[in-house]
Amino acid sequence: MHIILSYKSRNIMRRYYGLLFLLTGCAVQTPAVKVQDVRFDADRQPLKEGIAAYDKMDYIYQKDGKDIFKISFGEPTVVAVADEPYKWGFFQFPGLYTSDDGEIVARWNMADDHAESYGKGGNGFAVSKDGGKTWEHPAKQPIGGGLALKSGEFLNIHTPAAIPLKDLKLPEPIATVKEAYGRTFKFWKTEDLPMELQGVYLLRRTKESSTWTIEHNTILEPDMVRYSDNNLLPVVWWGDMKLKTDGTIVAGVYPGFTFQNGAVPPSDVPFYGSQDHGKTWQFIGRIPYSYDPVKDPKGGQRHALGYTEPTFEILKDGTYVCVSRTTDGLGNSPMYISRSMDEGKNWTKPVAFTKNGVLPKLRQLDNGALVLASGRPGMQIRVALDKVGDTWSDPFEMLPWVEGVHENHISCSYPEILFTGKDKFLLIYSDFRYKTESGELRKAIKVREVSVKLL
């Protein structure tokens, strides 16, 4: 039997079954819950928590009285728990990949969240040999991951160590901007920089190799700009890489800066393509920064970082869909979505479609379901209610928001998704309020399986 419940009733039911477990010591199979569609209202204040999905649960999502999808959340599995209270940057920013031996590898950052840490390592890791159910902590991190190329090689993005400005002899910057975070950005045309500060650094290996080789490859783009963050100049090229059926690699990256009409506009999302396995990258197109003055009234105060942390997917019909973050020192800011029908050359005007979100991960499952993971506060999963992401479900919450607790003390809110089947995936995220057996709050890395079935 399916039940249609209000948001309040759903939470009461969740708490009821949790209390029953505590009283009886027996696990209780909860019924699948039908959730009525509530359309996103960008002007809704304040930011509200979504549908509670903290524990193992099944939901059937409805729109206009019709069942749209069934989503199932597995029980959260703890991968690792911090042994002491760590400051921001440590025990967070997790990732997932499959090793060459078929193991699932979780990794997380163990360094300051600052350009000073770029390229200097510093991470923890764990390994699962049973699909994410249990985790071990071996002495050596297994080799694996990366984009699998048709050549049999694997490609990954590498970030070299940032160079102090005092160690460089550079021309005068073409622009200087102070951002809301209080960071100062200086800009130079890339062609005016030393060769080591141009292009892109990638990691390459073969299936037989136990190590990655660092390469310094070429980007062909006129008016490309690089920046310094306070007193360091990084070579940053982060984002998604996708492999097309013809072997072309497409990358949508950040931060994207260009010199236009004598100025450097706020960062946009540039797209590049490579037809020589990542050796040379040709500029394809970009999503220029623009903001919605109604849904995003502080958007005009972004002077350096406009769109950041984009994620994109090439849908089964060939449509490119991109979601970008804007959250910054101005407070919670919306994510924007844009589409391209000509393989990344031209993009629709970005639309603000959430009230919050950082480092989104957009993925289309083999069954056609389009899912989006993001957070801050907490960690959320959304499912598109159509084929191209024009409308979305309410967010499903992996972690509860705690009144009086700042969002940065709940989770770093950076997810990663790893496909494990036609309609399911593993989600990894951080939980900053994990309670140990002794009652102490510690940072933890968690994984849970999520499945989405279209109805």
Summary of the structure (lengths in Angstrom):
residues: 455
radius of gyration: 22.1
end to end distance: 16.3
largest distance: 71.7
contacts: 1457
relative contact order: 0.14
helix: 8%
strand: 44%
